[in-house]
Each structure stands twice: as structure tokens, then as C-alpha cells.
Amino acid sequence: MKLWTKILIGLFAGALFGLWLPSLAPYTKPIGDGFIQLINMLIVPLIFSSLLVGVTSIDDTKKMGRIGLKTLLLYLGSTAFAITIGLLVSASLQPGVGVDLGTASTGLNSPAQSWADTLVSLIPRNPVAAMANGHILQIIIFAILLGIALNLTGSKAKPVIAFFDGLAEGMYKLTGMVMALAPYGVFCLIGYVASQYGLAVLLPLGKVVLGVYLGCVIHAVVILGGALFVFGRFNPIRFFKGIVDAIAVAYSTASSSGTLPVSIRCVRKNLGVSDSISSFVLPMGATINMDGTAIYQGVCAIFIAQAYGIELTLGHYATLVLTSTFASIGSAGVPGAGLIMLTLVLNSVGLPLEGIAIIAGIDRILDMARTTVNVVGDCAVTVLVAQGENELN
């Protein structure tokens, strides 16, 4: 049985358990809390290792340095647009309005920082302390700088890069092991939620699904298609026809990394991208480009904030955009990774992690849409880079 099927079963079984046996549900909550702790355990090493490996993959000549910078900027810009669309769509649909999950301890009462202080605070004074305290943005900045430094070091740094490559693979495996426990964690957490609040909390999930899918369509067609037409002078209809195989595989597998071979074949044979560009830009995109995941994070964060009755300020929205953009770099291109990354986005503005239990039940449905947009974004940026380098036939 597929993991997403098990999670759905866990969601509905937990809801029934909480409704029928509300007096027993609180005894299972510690198991669900333990699952949340396991997810928290993954965040720092998963982000640091996968991000560092992604940065060190840019290890060629000056041309690769130029292409790498251009690719990185396009990916980050695309992701920033994506999270903004997710926030705008969720602000329009109001998916969490009417849901009452009570109150939760948050970090939203801390005084707001100035923009200058916020930018300075991105630089870690002590990287080890940043990892110990879970300061995600500082960890991301340090990983990027260290990755660049390792590339510049040359052959002496190869063993270090190989070590972090192995660590990243180990973290992907550990993530899979933790996600295998998701049905049980979701059962226990949603059972407690249902025992406290009833089925009313589950009904607005349809708005969450609608918000994510609507945001994904807008981003793929308007933003990515528009960028190809305006900046790449490339017909968007031809583009989407050329990558239809990659879209199908991405939607069915929910894995950007698993779709990579199909994506490479599509952009080479159907869109005319050179082998050198496609073999460099697409693997980098499978590692750091997560447009659909950013949309998903925006919609889910707003849903959880509204469900807990938490007011977000413009500063919090800016933090969500910034964190989601950089978090996408450290999000592995494997099924379920977006749910892990959602925890750090919630942490960045102090939103309660308990809301993840509700999202987890429909995560597979959302995962298919966000992965599809991730892959479309990878292919679109590849075409734009190839056009800029005159390597598009």
C-alpha cells in the first residue's frame, strides 16, 4: 500500500477514533507529539547537507559559474513569485476562517525587527549555535557560503564534499523512515484534534486543496509561461506540449528527482536545449527549485494561522516569503519533503506545528500538484538559460 494511502487512512481512522472515543484520544497524543519531534529532528541536518550538496554541484569553469549564478537567480526569483501567489490566493479564499483550533503557544509576540537588523541577523555569529538553536535562515546562509568556499578550494575539498553528499543521502533515507511513521502520527494527532473540536475542523481542507491547485495553475501558466514568452521569446504552448511527459510523471510520482531523466529527455528532444545546459541546470533545479512547494507552504501557513486565530503582520508575510524562498533550496526532490519543509516555514513566524497533522492527511493530493509545478519551473528556467547562452536549437 502506498504511503499516501496509509496517511489518508490514518487521517480518517483518527478522526473516527476521536469522535467515537473522545476520552481515550488524549492518551494517544504523546505518540503524535513524538512524530512531530522526529520531524523537527530532521530539519537542520537535512537542509544543511542537501543545500551544501546542491551548491557544490556547481564546480566547473567560468562559464559554469556564470550559468550557475544566472540559474540560481532565476530559480530564486521564480520561487519568490510562487510564494507570493500562494499568499495572495489564500488571502482571497480565506481557507482557515471559521475553523477554531483554540489557542497555541506561538512566537508572534516578539518585537518586530527593522529591515537592517533582519538582514544582519541572517549572518550567523556562530554556525554551530545557529544549528543548535534551529535558526534556519542562518543555517541556509552558512551552507551556501561554505559550499562556495569548498568549490573554490579545489581537490583538497573533495573528501569533505563527498562526506556531505553521503550525509545528504543518509538524511533522505532517514526522512523516508520517519515518513513511514506518518500514518500513525497523523492518526494520534488528528484523533486528539477531532476529540476536541469535531469534524468541523476537517471541512475547510477542500479550500486548502483548491488554493494550492489554483496557485499552481496561475504560477505555471501566467508566471512561467509569461516569462518564456516575454524574456525567452519562446512559445508557451510549444513548451507545455514539449514537457507533457515530464508533467505526467511528476504528477503521478510526486518526485522531482524521479522525474529528472524524463525532464532531461523532454527539453533536449522536444525543446532543443543543448546537452551541456540541460545536464547542468535541470539537476540543480531538482535540488533547489521548489515553486510548487513554495505555493503549498504559503497556503498552508495562512490556513494554520487563521485556524488558530493568529493575526499575521506585513513583517510576518515578508518573513514567510523570504523563508519559503530559501527553504525551497534545501527541500529534497522526494515525495513528502514539502511537509518537512513546512515545519521550518511555520517556525520562522512562530506558528504552531500541531496544524501539520491536519495538512498531512491531504499532503499527497497537494504533493502531486506542487511537484508538477516544480518540474515545470525546472524546465522553464532551463529554456531561459539556454536561450540566454545561445544554446537553444
C-alpha positions in Angstrom: 0.0 0.0 0.0 1.3 3.5 -0.9 2.3 5.7 1.9 -0.1 8.5 0.9 -2.9 5.9 1.1 -1.8 4.9 4.6 -1.8 8.5 5.7 -5.3 9.1 4.4 -6.5 6.0 6.2 -4.7 7.3 9.3 -6.4 10.6 9.0 -10.0 9.3 8.6 -9.4 6.5 11.2 -8.0 9.0 13.7 -11.0 11.3 13.1 -13.5 8.5 13.7 -11.5 7.4 16.8 -11.5 10.9 18.2 -15.3 11.3 17.6 -16.3 7.9 18.9 -13.8 7.5 21.8 -13.0 11.1 22.8 -12.0 10.0 26.3 -9.2 7.8 25.0 -7.8 10.2 22.4 -5.7 12.3 24.8 -3.7 9.1 25.7 -2.5 8.7 22.1 -1.5 12.4 21.7 2.1 11.8 23.1 2.7 9.4 20.2 1.7 12.1 17.8 3.9 14.6 19.6 6.8 12.2 19.3 6.2 12.1 15.5 6.4 16.0 15.4 9.6 15.8 17.4 11.0 13.3 14.8 10.2 15.8 12.0 11.9 18.6 14.0 14.9 16.3 14.3 15.3 16.1 10.6 15.2 19.8 9.7 18.7 21.1 10.4 20.8 18.2 9.0 18.5 17.7 6.0 18.6 21.4 5.0 22.3 21.8 5.6 23.5 18.7 3.8 21.2 18.8 0.8 21.7 22.6 0.3 25.5 22.3 0.5 25.5 19.4 -2.0 23.4 21.5 -4.3 25.8 24.4 -4.2 28.9 22.3 -4.6 27.4 20.7 -7.8 28.5 24.0 -9.5 32.1 23.0 -9.9 33.1 23.8 -13.5 34.7 26.7 -15.3 33.9 30.4 -15.5 31.1 29.6 -17.9 29.5 27.2 -15.4 29.9 29.9 -12.8 28.0 32.4 -14.9 25.4 29.9 -15.8 25.1 28.8 -12.2 24.6 32.4 -11.0 22.0 33.0 -13.7 20.2 29.8 -12.9 20.2 30.4 -9.1 18.8 33.9 -9.6 16.1 32.7 -11.9 15.1 29.9 -9.5 15.0 32.2 -6.5 13.0 34.8 -8.4 10.5 32.2 -9.6 10.1 30.8 -6.1 9.6 34.3 -4.6 6.8 34.8 -7.2 5.3 31.4 -6.3 5.1 32.0 -2.5 3.6 35.4 -3.2 0.9 33.8 -5.3 0.3 31.3 -2.6 -0.2 34.0 0.0 -2.5 36.1 -2.3 -4.6 33.1 -3.2 -5.0 32.0 0.4 -5.8 35.6 1.4 -8.6 35.6 -1.2 -10.0 32.1 -0.3 -9.6 32.5 3.5 -9.3 28.7 4.0 -8.9 28.8 7.8 -11.7 31.3 8.5 -14.4 29.7 10.6 -12.1 27.0 11.9 -11.4 27.2 15.6 -8.5 25.2 16.8 -8.3 27.2 20.0 -5.0 28.8 21.0 -1.5 27.6 20.8 1.9 28.9 22.0 3.5 31.0 19.3 6.4 33.3 18.8 4.4 36.1 17.3 4.6 38.4 20.3 8.3 39.2 19.9 9.0 42.8 18.9 9.4 43.4 15.2 13.0 44.0 13.9 14.0 46.7 11.4 14.9 45.6 7.9 18.6 46.4 8.5 18.6 44.2 11.7 16.7 41.5 9.9 19.4 41.4 7.1 22.3 41.4 9.5 20.7 38.7 11.6 20.8 36.4 8.6 24.6 36.1 9.1 25.3 33.6 11.8 27.7 34.7 14.6 28.2 31.1 15.5 27.1 28.5 12.9 27.1 25.7 15.5 24.9 27.7 17.8 22.6 28.5 14.8 22.2 24.8 14.2 21.7 24.0 17.9 19.0 26.7 18.2 17.4 25.9 14.8 17.9 29.3 13.2 17.1 28.1 9.7 17.9 31.2 7.7 21.3 31.5 9.3 22.0 27.8 8.6 21.0 28.3 4.9 23.3 31.3 4.5 26.2 29.4 6.1 25.6 26.3 3.9 25.7 28.5 0.8 28.9 30.3 1.8 30.6 27.0 2.8 29.6 25.3 -0.4 31.1 28.2 -2.5 34.2 28.0 -0.4 34.6 24.3 -0.9 34.2 24.7 -4.6 36.9 27.3 -4.7 39.2 25.1 -2.5 39.6 22.5 -5.3 40.7 19.0 -5.0 41.5 19.2 -1.2 37.8 19.8 -0.5 36.6 16.7 -2.5 36.6 14.4 0.6 34.5 17.0 2.5 32.0 17.3 -0.4 31.8 13.5 -0.6 31.1 13.4 3.1 28.2 15.8 2.9 26.9 14.0 -0.2 26.8 10.8 1.8 25.2 12.7 4.7 22.5 14.1 2.4 21.8 10.6 1.1 21.6 9.3 4.6 19.2 12.1 5.6 17.0 11.3 2.6 16.8 7.7 3.8 16.1 8.8 7.4 13.4 11.1 6.1 11.8 8.1 4.4 12.0 6.2 7.6 10.3 9.0 9.6 7.6 9.5 6.9 6.8 5.8 7.2 5.6 6.5 10.7 3.4 9.4 9.4 0.1 7.3 9.3 0.4 6.5 13.0 1.5 10.0 14.0 -1.4 11.5 12.0 -3.8 9.0 13.5 -2.9 10.1 17.0 -2.7 13.8 16.4 -5.9 14.0 14.3 -7.7 11.8 16.9 -6.9 14.3 19.6 -8.0 17.2 17.4 -11.3 15.5 16.4 -12.0 14.7 20.1 -11.6 18.3 21.0 -13.1 20.1 18.0 -15.2 17.6 16.0 -15.4 17.2 12.2 -15.9 20.9 11.6 -12.1 21.3 11.5 -11.8 18.9 8.5 -14.3 20.5 6.2 -12.2 23.5 5.2 -9.5 21.3 3.8 -11.3 21.5 0.4 -10.3 25.2 0.4 -6.7 24.3 1.1 -6.7 21.9 -1.9 -8.4 24.5 -4.1 -5.9 27.2 -3.0 -2.8 25.1 -3.8 -4.1 23.8 -7.2 -5.3 27.3 -8.2 -2.0 28.8 -7.2 -0.1 26.2 -9.1 -2.1 26.8 -12.3 -1.6 30.5 -12.1 2.1 30.2 -11.5 2.7 27.7 -14.3 0.6 29.4 -16.9 0.9 33.1 -16.1 4.3 33.5 -14.4 6.4 30.7 -16.1 4.6 30.8 -19.4 4.7 34.6 -19.4 8.4 34.6 -18.7 9.1 32.2 -21.5 7.1 34.4 -23.9 8.5 37.8 -22.8 12.1 37.1 -21.9 12.8 33.8 -23.8 10.8 34.6 -26.9 9.6 31.0 -26.7 6.0 29.9 -27.5 4.4 28.7 -24.1 2.1 26.3 -26.0 5.0 24.6 -27.6 6.8 24.5 -24.2 3.9 22.8 -22.4 3.4 20.3 -25.3 7.1 19.5 -25.2 7.2 18.6 -21.5 3.9 16.8 -21.2 5.6 13.5 -20.5 7.6 15.1 -17.6 4.3 16.6 -16.3 2.6 13.2 -16.3 5.5 11.5 -14.5 5.8 14.3 -11.9 2.1 14.3 -11.1 2.0 10.5 -10.7 5.3 10.0 -8.8 5.3 13.3 -6.8 9.1 13.3 -7.1 11.1 16.0 -8.8 14.3 13.8 -8.6 12.4 10.8 -10.0 11.2 12.9 -12.9 14.7 14.2 -13.8 15.5 11.7 -16.5 12.2 12.4 -18.3 12.7 16.2 -17.9 16.1 16.0 -19.5 14.8 14.0 -22.4 11.9 16.4 -23.0 14.0 19.6 -23.0 16.6 18.1 -25.2 14.5 16.3 -27.8 11.3 18.4 -27.8 12.6 21.9 -26.9 16.1 21.9 -28.4 18.1 22.6 -25.3 21.8 21.7 -25.6 23.1 18.7 -23.6 25.5 20.8 -21.6 22.8 23.2 -20.4 20.2 20.6 -19.6 22.7 18.3 -17.7 23.7 21.3 -15.5 20.5 23.3 -15.0 18.0 20.6 -14.5 19.8 18.6 -11.8 20.4 21.9 -10.0 16.7 22.7 -10.3 15.7 19.3 -8.9 17.7 20.2 -5.8 16.9 23.9 -5.3 13.8 24.9 -7.3 10.5 24.2 -5.5 8.0 26.7 -6.9 5.0 24.4 -6.1 6.3 23.7 -2.7 6.5 27.4 -2.0 2.9 27.9 -3.1 1.9 25.0 -0.8 3.8 26.5 2.1 2.1 29.9 1.7 -1.5 28.4 1.5 -0.9 26.1 4.4 0.7 28.7 6.6 -2.2 31.1 6.2 -4.7 28.2 6.8 -3.0 27.3 10.1 -2.7 30.9 11.2 -6.4 31.5 10.5 -7.4 28.2 12.1 -5.6 29.2 15.3 -6.9 32.8 15.2 -3.4 34.3 14.8 -3.1 37.6 13.1 -0.1 38.0 10.8 1.6 41.3 10.1 3.2 42.5 6.9 6.5 41.7 8.6 5.4 38.1 9.1 4.3 37.9 5.4 7.7 39.2 4.3 9.4 36.5 6.6 7.2 33.8 5.0 8.3 34.9 1.5 11.9 35.0 2.5 11.9 31.8 4.4 10.0 29.8 1.8 12.2 31.1 -1.0 15.4 30.0 0.8 13.8 26.8 2.3 13.0 25.6 -1.2 16.7 25.4 -1.8 17.1 22.8 1.0 13.9 20.9 0.1 14.7 17.4 -1.3 13.1 16.4 -4.5 11.4 13.4 -3.0 7.8 12.7 -2.0 6.8 14.2 1.4 9.8 16.6 1.6 7.5 19.6 1.3 5.7 18.6 4.6 9.1 18.6 6.3 10.0 22.0 4.9 6.6 23.3 6.0 7.7 22.9 9.6 10.6 25.4 9.3 8.3 27.9 7.5 5.9 27.7 10.4 8.7 28.0 12.8 10.0 31.1 11.1 6.9 33.1 12.2 6.1 31.1 15.3 3.0 29.3 14.0 2.1 26.1 15.9 3.3 22.8 14.4 0.2 21.0 15.5 -1.6 22.2 12.4 0.7 19.9 10.3 -1.4 16.9 11.4 -4.4 18.2 9.6 -2.4 19.1 6.4 -0.7 15.7 6.4 -3.9 13.9 5.6 -4.2 15.6 2.2 -0.5 16.1 1.7 -0.3 13.5 -1.2 -3.0 15.3 -3.1 -1.1 18.6 -2.6 2.2 16.9 -3.3 1.3 15.8 -6.8 0.3 19.4 -7.8 3.3 21.1 -6.2 5.8 18.6 -7.7 4.3 19.2 -11.2 4.9 22.9 -10.9 8.4 22.2 -9.5 9.2 20.3 -12.7 7.6 22.9 -15.0 9.7 25.5 -13.3 12.9 23.4 -13.8 12.2 23.1 -17.5 11.2 26.7 -17.9 14.4 28.0 -16.3 16.4 25.6 -18.4 14.9 27.0 -21.6 15.5 30.6 -20.4 19.2 29.9 -19.6 19.7 28.1 -22.9 18.2 31.0 -24.8 20.5 33.4 -22.9 23.5 31.3 -23.7 22.5 30.8 -27.4 22.3 27.1 -26.8 18.7 26.6 -27.8 18.2 24.9 -31.2 
